Amino acid sequence: MTQDIEKIAEIKEKAKIENSIKIAERLLKNGLVTPMFISDCTNLSIPDIQVLDNLLRSDHYTKKDIDTLIDNIYKTKSHDIYKINPYHLMEYAENTGWISIKRKRLDVAVFQKTVINGDIENRYQINIPLDKDLLDYRSSLQAAILVIVKADNCTEEDLYQNISSTHNQYANSKKDENTRRDADKLKTTDDYNWHSYGYIDSYPVKYRAEKSGEIYMVLSCMDGNISTVYHHPDITYRKIQNGQDGKFYDEDLKVAFYKLQSEYYYHLSKEIEFEVESKHFENTKNL
């Protein structure tokens, strides 16, 4: 079944190449356009167009020569598929408006995109295979590339260049982030001391870093201490930053403070509720 799918994909791709060659042949015989223009019209590479031009200039080329050219172009395109890292293709999709669709399967990444052109709305979906051991890996990746080429209105050659460019930008960004994190580690020292953070109803609030990377915040009032702990989702990085020189992320501290306020007012409301109910029952007894 898989072989049949790949064979159908091969037939379709060769038919597209043959059609492009027929268009290129007409344009070359016209003699008024450049190979660059023909490449833009047909998605054929300039070297392939030059080979076709040399064949047409020959007095004794045959259909077999054209078929051989089609096979060579197809093999080159197929070989390019294996050069593409599917995770780099995912980076490209994420950065060019494709929306990731969550699925249970972990060996295939699904993306969708809506392209509006005037009054026409076209929706596209790509399935990027992430495991090269999948039987339909090549045909699935080729199908995804062809859909992207159509949706993003570019050539395959342009897409390969854009994938490489996007990955390089992503890699440089990650490198800068790692450098910044390493610098943070070097320039600061751990600090798990208490630090003041304003008041709630005139009661002082203070906080400290936990070695786990959490913020521990406490309020001291007449009834004792009311406390809360804020655990940020990115706790690994927070372990680097939170307990250093008494400094926390401002937004993290705000969240911890709001949580503490909620705890305090909940505690206060329960006290008031208890007082009101106690007075009610006391008054009821006196009746």
Contacts in CASP RR format, 6 or more apart in sequence:
PFRMAT RR
TARGET T0000
AUTHOR 0000-0000-0000
METHOD contacts of the structure
MODEL  1
MTQDIEKIAEIKEKAKIENSIKIAERLLKNGLVTPMFISDCTNLSIPDIQ
VLDNLLRSDHYTKKDIDTLIDNIYKTKSHDIYKINPYHLMEYAENTGWIS
IKRKRLDVAVFQKTVINGDIENRYQINIPLDKDLLDYRSSLQAAILVIVK
ADNCTEEDLYQNISSTHNQYANSKKDENTRRDADKLKTTDDYNWHSYGYI
DSYPVKYRAEKSGEIYMVLSCMDGNISTVYHHPDITYRKIQNGQDGKFYD
EDLKVAFYKLQSEYYYHLSKEIEFEVESKHFENTKNL
2 135 0 8 1.000
2 136 0 8 1.000
5 136 0 8 1.000
5 139 0 8 1.000
6 136 0 8 1.000
6 138 0 8 1.000
6 139 0 8 1.000
9 139 0 8 1.000
9 142 0 8 1.000
9 143 0 8 1.000
10 74 0 8 1.000
13 74 0 8 1.000
13 77 0 8 1.000
13 142 0 8 1.000
14 70 0 8 1.000
14 71 0 8 1.000
14 74 0 8 1.000
17 44 0 8 1.000
17 70 0 8 1.000
17 73 0 8 1.000
17 74 0 8 1.000
17 77 0 8 1.000
18 66 0 8 1.000
18 70 0 8 1.000
20 42 0 8 1.000
20 43 0 8 1.000
20 44 0 8 1.000
21 42 0 8 1.000
21 44 0 8 1.000
21 52 0 8 1.000
21 66 0 8 1.000
21 69 0 8 1.000
21 70 0 8 1.000
23 38 0 8 1.000
23 41 0 8 1.000
23 42 0 8 1.000
24 38 0 8 1.000
24 41 0 8 1.000
24 42 0 8 1.000
24 44 0 8 1.000
24 49 0 8 1.000
24 52 0 8 1.000
25 52 0 8 1.000
25 56 0 8 1.000
27 33 0 8 1.000
27 37 0 8 1.000
27 38 0 8 1.000
27 41 0 8 1.000
28 38 0 8 1.000
28 49 0 8 1.000
28 52 0 8 1.000
28 53 0 8 1.000
28 56 0 8 1.000
29 56 0 8 1.000
35 46 0 8 1.000
35 49 0 8 1.000
35 50 0 8 1.000
35 53 0 8 1.000
36 46 0 8 1.000
38 44 0 8 1.000
38 49 0 8 1.000
39 45 0 8 1.000
39 46 0 8 1.000
39 49 0 8 1.000
39 155 0 8 1.000
40 155 0 8 1.000
42 49 0 8 1.000
43 155 0 8 1.000
43 156 0 8 1.000
43 157 0 8 1.000
44 52 0 8 1.000
44 73 0 8 1.000
45 73 0 8 1.000
45 157 0 8 1.000
48 69 0 8 1.000
48 72 0 8 1.000
48 73 0 8 1.000
51 69 0 8 1.000
52 69 0 8 1.000
55 61 0 8 1.000
55 65 0 8 1.000
55 66 0 8 1.000
55 69 0 8 1.000
77 156 0 8 1.000
78 138 0 8 1.000
78 142 0 8 1.000
80 156 0 8 1.000
80 160 0 8 1.000
81 138 0 8 1.000
81 141 0 8 1.000
81 142 0 8 1.000
81 145 0 8 1.000
82 138 0 8 1.000
83 160 0 8 1.000
84 141 0 8 1.000
84 145 0 8 1.000
84 160 0 8 1.000
84 163 0 8 1.000
85 167 0 8 1.000
86 109 0 8 1.000
86 128 0 8 1.000
86 129 0 8 1.000
86 130 0 8 1.000
86 141 0 8 1.000
87 130 0 8 1.000
88 163 0 8 1.000
88 164 0 8 1.000
88 166 0 8 1.000
88 167 0 8 1.000
89 128 0 8 1.000
89 141 0 8 1.000
89 144 0 8 1.000
89 145 0 8 1.000
89 163 0 8 1.000
90 109 0 8 1.000
90 111 0 8 1.000
90 128 0 8 1.000
91 163 0 8 1.000
91 166 0 8 1.000
91 167 0 8 1.000
91 170 0 8 1.000
92 148 0 8 1.000
92 159 0 8 1.000
92 162 0 8 1.000
92 163 0 8 1.000
92 166 0 8 1.000
92 167 0 8 1.000
93 100 0 8 1.000
93 109 0 8 1.000
93 111 0 8 1.000
93 126 0 8 1.000
93 128 0 8 1.000
93 148 0 8 1.000
94 100 0 8 1.000
95 166 0 8 1.000
95 170 0 8 1.000
96 152 0 8 1.000
96 162 0 8 1.000
96 166 0 8 1.000
97 113 0 8 1.000
98 111 0 8 1.000
98 112 0 8 1.000
98 113 0 8 1.000
98 126 0 8 1.000
99 111 0 8 1.000
99 112 0 8 1.000
99 113 0 8 1.000
100 109 0 8 1.000
100 110 0 8 1.000
100 111 0 8 1.000
101 110 0 8 1.000
101 111 0 8 1.000
101 112 0 8 1.000
101 125 0 8 1.000
103 110 0 8 1.000
106 130 0 8 1.000
107 129 0 8 1.000
107 130 0 8 1.000
107 131 0 8 1.000
107 134 0 8 1.000
108 127 0 8 1.000
108 128 0 8 1.000
108 129 0 8 1.000
108 130 0 8 1.000
108 140 0 8 1.000
109 127 0 8 1.000
109 128 0 8 1.000
109 130 0 8 1.000
110 125 0 8 1.000
110 126 0 8 1.000
110 127 0 8 1.000
110 128 0 8 1.000
111 125 0 8 1.000
111 126 0 8 1.000
111 128 0 8 1.000
112 123 0 8 1.000
112 124 0 8 1.000
112 125 0 8 1.000
112 126 0 8 1.000
113 123 0 8 1.000
113 124 0 8 1.000
113 125 0 8 1.000
113 151 0 8 1.000
114 121 0 8 1.000
114 122 0 8 1.000
114 123 0 8 1.000
114 124 0 8 1.000
115 121 0 8 1.000
115 122 0 8 1.000
115 123 0 8 1.000
115 124 0 8 1.000
115 151 0 8 1.000
116 122 0 8 1.000
122 151 0 8 1.000
124 147 0 8 1.000
124 148 0 8 1.000
124 150 0 8 1.000
124 151 0 8 1.000
125 147 0 8 1.000
126 143 0 8 1.000
126 144 0 8 1.000
126 147 0 8 1.000
126 148 0 8 1.000
127 140 0 8 1.000
127 143 0 8 1.000
127 144 0 8 1.000
128 140 0 8 1.000
128 141 0 8 1.000
128 144 0 8 1.000
129 136 0 8 1.000
129 137 0 8 1.000
129 140 0 8 1.000
129 141 0 8 1.000
129 144 0 8 1.000
131 137 0 8 1.000
134 140 0 8 1.000
145 156 0 8 1.000
145 159 0 8 1.000
148 154 0 8 1.000
148 159 0 8 1.000
149 155 0 8 1.000
149 156 0 8 1.000
149 159 0 8 1.000
152 159 0 8 1.000
154 162 0 8 1.000
181 237 0 8 1.000
181 240 0 8 1.000
184 240 0 8 1.000
184 241 0 8 1.000
184 244 0 8 1.000
185 240 0 8 1.000
188 241 0 8 1.000
188 244 0 8 1.000
188 245 0 8 1.000
188 247 0 8 1.000
189 244 0 8 1.000
189 245 0 8 1.000
190 209 0 8 1.000
190 243 0 8 1.000
190 244 0 8 1.000
191 209 0 8 1.000
191 243 0 8 1.000
191 244 0 8 1.000
191 245 0 8 1.000
191 246 0 8 1.000
191 247 0 8 1.000
192 208 0 8 1.000
192 209 0 8 1.000
192 210 0 8 1.000
192 211 0 8 1.000
192 243 0 8 1.000
193 208 0 8 1.000
193 246 0 8 1.000
194 206 0 8 1.000
194 207 0 8 1.000
194 208 0 8 1.000
195 206 0 8 1.000
195 207 0 8 1.000
195 208 0 8 1.000
195 246 0 8 1.000
196 204 0 8 1.000
196 205 0 8 1.000
196 206 0 8 1.000
197 205 0 8 1.000
197 206 0 8 1.000
197 207 0 8 1.000
197 217 0 8 1.000
197 253 0 8 1.000
197 257 0 8 1.000
198 204 0 8 1.000
198 205 0 8 1.000
199 205 0 8 1.000
200 219 0 8 1.000
200 260 0 8 1.000
200 261 0 8 1.000
200 264 0 8 1.000
201 221 0 8 1.000
201 264 0 8 1.000
203 219 0 8 1.000
203 220 0 8 1.000
203 221 0 8 1.000
203 264 0 8 1.000
204 219 0 8 1.000
204 220 0 8 1.000
205 217 0 8 1.000
205 218 0 8 1.000
205 219 0 8 1.000
205 257 0 8 1.000
205 260 0 8 1.000
206 217 0 8 1.000
206 218 0 8 1.000
207 215 0 8 1.000
207 216 0 8 1.000
207 217 0 8 1.000
207 218 0 8 1.000
207 248 0 8 1.000
207 253 0 8 1.000
207 256 0 8 1.000
208 216 0 8 1.000
209 215 0 8 1.000
209 216 0 8 1.000
209 242 0 8 1.000
209 243 0 8 1.000
209 244 0 8 1.000
209 246 0 8 1.000
209 248 0 8 1.000
210 216 0 8 1.000
210 229 0 8 1.000
210 242 0 8 1.000
211 239 0 8 1.000
212 231 0 8 1.000
212 235 0 8 1.000
212 239 0 8 1.000
213 231 0 8 1.000
213 232 0 8 1.000
213 235 0 8 1.000
213 238 0 8 1.000
213 239 0 8 1.000
213 242 0 8 1.000
213 243 0 8 1.000
214 229 0 8 1.000
214 230 0 8 1.000
214 231 0 8 1.000
214 232 0 8 1.000
214 235 0 8 1.000
214 238 0 8 1.000
214 242 0 8 1.000
215 229 0 8 1.000
215 230 0 8 1.000
215 242 0 8 1.000
215 248 0 8 1.000
215 252 0 8 1.000
215 253 0 8 1.000
215 256 0 8 1.000
216 227 0 8 1.000
216 228 0 8 1.000
216 229 0 8 1.000
217 227 0 8 1.000
217 228 0 8 1.000
217 229 0 8 1.000
217 230 0 8 1.000
217 253 0 8 1.000
217 256 0 8 1.000
217 257 0 8 1.000
217 259 0 8 1.000
217 260 0 8 1.000
218 225 0 8 1.000
218 226 0 8 1.000
218 227 0 8 1.000
218 228 0 8 1.000
218 260 0 8 1.000
219 225 0 8 1.000
219 226 0 8 1.000
219 227 0 8 1.000
219 260 0 8 1.000
219 264 0 8 1.000
221 264 0 8 1.000
223 267 0 8 1.000
223 271 0 8 1.000
226 260 0 8 1.000
226 263 0 8 1.000
226 264 0 8 1.000
226 267 0 8 1.000
227 260 0 8 1.000
227 263 0 8 1.000
228 256 0 8 1.000
228 259 0 8 1.000
228 260 0 8 1.000
228 263 0 8 1.000
229 256 0 8 1.000
230 252 0 8 1.000
230 255 0 8 1.000
230 256 0 8 1.000
230 259 0 8 1.000
232 238 0 8 1.000
232 249 0 8 1.000
232 252 0 8 1.000
238 249 0 8 1.000
238 252 0 8 1.000
241 247 0 8 1.000
241 248 0 8 1.000
241 249 0 8 1.000
242 248 0 8 1.000
242 249 0 8 1.000
242 252 0 8 1.000
END
